[in-house]
Amino acid sequence: MSSQLTKLHPAISGLLVVLLLATVAWLAAAWLNRGLGPLPPLPSSPMVIAIGLGLALSPLSARRPGLEPGLAVARGVLLKTAVVLIGLRLSIADLWALGGQALPLVAITVITGLVLVLGLLRLLKVERRLSGLLAAGTAVCGASAIAALAPAVRARSNETCYALACIALIGLIATVAYPLLLPRWLDDPTLVGLVLGSAVHDTAQVTAAASMHQQLWQVDGTLDAATVTKLLRNMSLIFVIPLLAWLLADRGRLQSAPFPLFILAFIGLAGVRTLIDASSFGDEPLWHSVLLGLHHLSQLLFAMAMAALALGIRPRDLQSLGWRPALVALAAASGMLGVALLWVLARPGL
């Protein structure tokens, strides 16, 4: 069957494999996010699960060279398409409307994350592509930021998977630990939400942590504050990803390597979202249904791309990158938490 598909089009068999893995990852993440029986929900990303499946099956894919054309399409065109579609999730109008107390905190924590990761990894002489991926995932919005930056800097598969695994693990630890620790210093749920939104990596993890805090301490307001803060932080993707792509560019090839067009398309769709939201059509149920459908499509394409990346590497490729980058990412996440906590404690009028 696989050989017949390959004769029909060289990429079909590989694309079908990653579509299957992405679908399994999507269903598994949905299951974990709802909770397993009596167990509480576990915030999970289809991208991370897809990477795990891909790594498990990578020895088999190595013996199937016919899959490579489809895997290349998933790692290239599909990944860039998924990044472009993220633009529709970001409305610049919302950024200005939200403003207020969360905006300076977001700016401070994003800058802290970037400076800590890039600075420490440079001192350790870690490859700059991996440094950029860890900086984006730590400072901005976890897996989505890593996936957005990876094609722009031509990151290797093992670097992308390593960064995603680090960010997912650190974010999971934060999701469980922060709701338990923050009430030691903060008794206002709004302030806890501000810290969670600015210091936890992925949006799903922020939502889970804020909901856990509300349930544990029987309070309201944490989730709203955390969601607003995380939305502002996600919007920094529009500025941070192009900046990192430029900073990490090979200066020797800068004149011959144009700025990645898919990043421009990503920014353009953010502009389209802003214009439509500001129009009368922005309140129509049809527009919100379109946004939801394209969001799901983007997540599916991301999972397919991550599965394709993982199928092309071996566990030893991840081990070769060492433990120091992961330790730096953990230190930077702790630094962001400390800065956010100090900021809200130093502003009693919030």
ZALO-332376 format. One record per residue (C-alpha): residue in three letters; x, y, z. Coordinates in steps of 0.1 Angstrom, whole numbers, padded with zeros to 4 digits, always signed. Example, Ala and Ser with C-alpha at 12.3 -4.5 7.8 and 13.67 -1.06 7.14 Angstrom:
ALA+0123-0045+0078SER+0137-0011+0071
REM end
This chain:
MET+0000+0000+0000SER+0028+0024+0009SER+0046+0017-0023GLN+0015+0024-0043LEU+0009+0057-0025THR+0045+0067-0031LYS+0041+0060-0069LEU+0010+0083-0068HIS+0029+0111-0052PRO+0062+0108-0033ALA+0050+0128-0003ILE+0017+0111+0004SER+0029+0081+0025GLY+0050+0103+0048LEU+0022+0128+0052LEU-0003+0101+0061VAL+0021+0088+0088VAL+0025+0122+0104LEU-0013+0129+0101LEU-0020+0096+0120LEU+0006+0105+0147ALA-0008+0140+0150THR-0044+0127+0153VAL-0034+0103+0181ALA-0015+0131+0198TRP-0045+0154+0195LEU-0068+0129+0210ALA-0044+0120+0238ALA-0039+0156+0247ALA-0077+0162+0248TRP-0081+0132+0271LEU-0053+0143+0294ASN-0066+0179+0295ARG-0100+0166+0307GLY-0085+0144+0334LEU-0081+0106+0336GLY-0109+0092+0357PRO-0105+0104+0393LEU-0072+0121+0384PRO-0072+0159+0379PRO-0067+0174+0344LEU-0031+0173+0332PRO-0023+0202+0308SER-0008+0186+0277SER+0002+0198+0243PRO-0004+0177+0211MET+0030+0190+0198VAL+0048+0174+0228ILE+0029+0142+0225ALA+0036+0140+0188ILE+0073+0144+0195GLY+0072+0115+0219LEU+0054+0093+0194GLY+0078+0103+0166LEU+0109+0096+0188ALA+0095+0062+0197LEU+0090+0053+0160SER+0121+0069+0146PRO+0140+0036+0144LEU+0113+0023+0121SER+0112+0055+0100ALA+0150+0052+0094ARG+0143+0019+0076ARG+0116+0036+0054PRO+0133+0061+0031GLY+0101+0064+0011LEU+0086+0085+0040GLU+0112+0112+0037PRO+0095+0134+0010GLY+0064+0136+0031LEU+0083+0143+0063ALA+0102+0171+0045VAL+0069+0187+0034ALA+0056+0185+0070ARG+0089+0200+0084GLY+0088+0228+0059VAL+0055+0239+0043LEU+0032+0226+0070LEU+0052+0241+0098LYS+0054+0275+0082THR+0017+0274+0074ALA+0009+0266+0111VAL+0031+0296+0121VAL+0013+0319+0097LEU-0021+0309+0111ILE-0010+0319+0146GLY-0013+0354+0134LEU-0051+0351+0134ARG-0050+0345+0172LEU-0034+0378+0179SER-0053+0411+0177ILE-0033+0442+0181ALA-0066+0460+0190ASP-0069+0437+0221LEU-0033+0446+0231TRP-0042+0483+0233ALA-0076+0476+0249LEU-0061+0454+0276GLY-0031+0476+0285GLY-0032+0485+0322GLN-0013+0469+0349ALA-0004+0437+0331LEU+0015+0454+0302PRO+0046+0466+0320LEU+0048+0434+0339VAL+0047+0414+0307ALA+0074+0436+0291ILE+0097+0432+0322THR+0093+0394+0323VAL+0097+0389+0286ILE+0129+0409+0285THR+0142+0391+0316GLY+0136+0357+0300LEU+0153+0367+0268VAL+0183+0382+0285LEU+0188+0354+0309VAL+0186+0326+0284LEU+0206+0343+0256GLY+0232+0356+0280LEU+0238+0325+0300LEU+0239+0302+0270ARG+0263+0325+0253LEU+0286+0323+0283LEU+0283+0285+0281LYS+0290+0286+0243VAL+0258+0268+0234GLU+0249+0268+0197ARG+0229+0300+0191ARG+0200+0283+0173LEU+0192+0263+0204SER+0198+0293+0225GLY+0172+0313+0205LEU+0146+0285+0206LEU+0149+0282+0244ALA+0148+0320+0248ALA+0116+0322+0227GLY+0099+0293+0245THR+0108+0307+0279ALA+0101+0343+0274VAL+0071+0343+0251CYS+0047+0314+0248GLY+0063+0280+0251ALA+0059+0256+0223SER+0042+0280+0198ALA+0071+0304+0200ILE+0097+0276+0195ALA+0078+0263+0165ALA+0075+0298+0150LEU+0112+0305+0154ALA+0126+0271+0143PRO+0121+0275+0105ALA+0131+0311+0106VAL+0166+0302+0120ARG+0168+0268+0102ALA+0171+0250+0135ARG+0180+0213+0133SER+0154+0187+0143ASN+0172+0177+0175GLU+0175+0213+0186THR+0137+0219+0181CYS+0127+0187+0199TYR+0152+0194+0228ALA+0138+0229+0233LEU+0102+0217+0232ALA+0109+0190+0257CYS+0126+0214+0281ILE+0099+0240+0279ALA+0071+0214+0283LEU+0087+0199+0314ILE+0095+0232+0331GLY+0060+0245+0323LEU+0044+0214+0338ILE+0064+0218+0370ALA+0053+0254+0372THR+0017+0245+0366VAL+0017+0223+0397ALA+0040+0242+0420TYR+0031+0279+0415PRO-0005+0277+0426LEU+0008+0261+0459LEU+0037+0285+0464LEU+0024+0319+0454PRO-0002+0323+0482ARG+0027+0323+0507TRP+0034+0358+0494LEU+0002+0370+0477ASP-0033+0370+0491ASP-0049+0387+0462PRO-0060+0363+0434THR-0056+0390+0408LEU-0020+0394+0417VAL-0015+0356+0416GLY-0031+0356+0381LEU-0007+0384+0370VAL+0023+0363+0381LEU+0010+0331+0366GLY+0003+0347+0332SER+0037+0363+0330ALA+0058+0333+0344VAL+0042+0301+0332HIS+0051+0290+0296ASP+0021+0277+0275THR-0014+0291+0275ALA-0029+0258+0285GLN-0005+0256+0314VAL-0014+0291+0325THR-0051+0283+0324ALA-0046+0251+0343ALA-0025+0268+0370ALA-0050+0296+0374SER-0079+0273+0377MET-0061+0251+0402HIS-0054+0282+0423GLN-0090+0292+0423GLN-0101+0257+0433LEU-0075+0251+0460TRP-0081+0284+0477GLN-0118+0290+0469VAL-0112+0324+0453ASP-0122+0342+0421GLY-0103+0365+0397THR-0071+0344+0392LEU-0082+0330+0359ASP-0093+0363+0344ALA-0060+0381+0354ALA-0039+0352+0342THR-0057+0350+0309VAL-0053+0387+0301THR-0016+0387+0311LYS-0009+0356+0290LEU-0027+0371+0260LEU-0005+0402+0262ARG+0026+0380+0265ASN+0015+0359+0235MET+0012+0391+0215SER+0049+0398+0220LEU+0054+0370+0195ILE+0048+0395+0168PHE+0079+0415+0178VAL+0101+0389+0195ILE+0102+0363+0167PRO+0113+0386+0139LEU+0139+0402+0163LEU+0153+0368+0173ALA+0153+0357+0136TRP+0174+0387+0128LEU+0197+0384+0158LEU+0204+0347+0151ALA+0209+0351+0113ASP+0242+0340+0099ARG+0258+0374+0093GLY+0280+0360+0065ARG+0248+0351+0046LEU+0226+0380+0057GLN+0229+0398+0024SER+0219+0368+0004ALA+0192+0354+0028PRO+0160+0375+0027PHE+0138+0379+0057PRO+0116+0348+0060LEU+0084+0356+0041PHE+0062+0334+0063ILE+0070+0357+0093LEU+0058+0386+0072ALA+0026+0366+0064PHE+0022+0359+0101ILE+0024+0396+0109GLY+0000+0403+0081LEU-0027+0379+0094ALA-0024+0396+0128GLY-0032+0428+0110VAL-0061+0412+0092ARG-0075+0399+0126THR-0071+0434+0140LEU-0090+0451+0112ILE-0118+0425+0112ASP-0122+0427+0150ALA-0125+0465+0147SER-0153+0462+0120SER-0189+0452+0124PHE-0181+0417+0112GLY-0158+0412+0143ASP-0188+0403+0165GLU-0204+0379+0141PRO-0206+0342+0152LEU-0193+0332+0117TRP-0161+0350+0122HIS-0155+0334+0156SER-0162+0300+0141VAL-0137+0306+0114LEU-0111+0317+0139LEU-0118+0285+0160GLY-0115+0263+0130LEU-0083+0278+0118HIS-0069+0276+0153HIS-0075+0238+0154LEU-0060+0235+0119SER-0029+0253+0131GLN-0026+0230+0161LEU-0030+0199+0139LEU-0003+0212+0114PHE+0020+0219+0143ALA+0016+0184+0156MET+0022+0169+0122ALA+0054+0190+0118MET+0066+0180+0152ALA+0060+0143+0145ALA+0080+0147+0113LEU+0109+0164+0131ALA+0110+0136+0157LEU+0108+0108+0132GLY+0140+0121+0117ILE+0162+0121+0148ARG+0175+0096+0174PRO+0175+0098+0212ARG+0213+0101+0211ASP+0209+0133+0191LEU+0191+0149+0221GLN+0216+0135+0246SER+0245+0150+0226LEU+0231+0185+0234GLY+0238+0180+0271TRP+0221+0191+0303ARG+0234+0227+0305PRO+0208+0243+0281ALA+0180+0227+0301LEU+0195+0240+0334VAL+0197+0275+0319ALA+0161+0273+0308LEU+0151+0263+0343ALA+0171+0291+0358ALA+0156+0316+0334ALA+0120+0305+0343SER+0128+0309+0380GLY+0142+0343+0372MET+0110+0353+0355LEU+0090+0341+0384GLY+0112+0361+0408VAL+0109+0393+0388ALA+0072+0390+0384LEU+0067+0384+0421LEU+0090+0413+0431TRP+0071+0436+0407VAL+0037+0429+0421LEU+0050+0431+0457ALA+0066+0464+0451ARG+0034+0479+0437PRO+0009+0478+0466GLY-0016+0500+0447LEU-0024+0472+0422
REM end
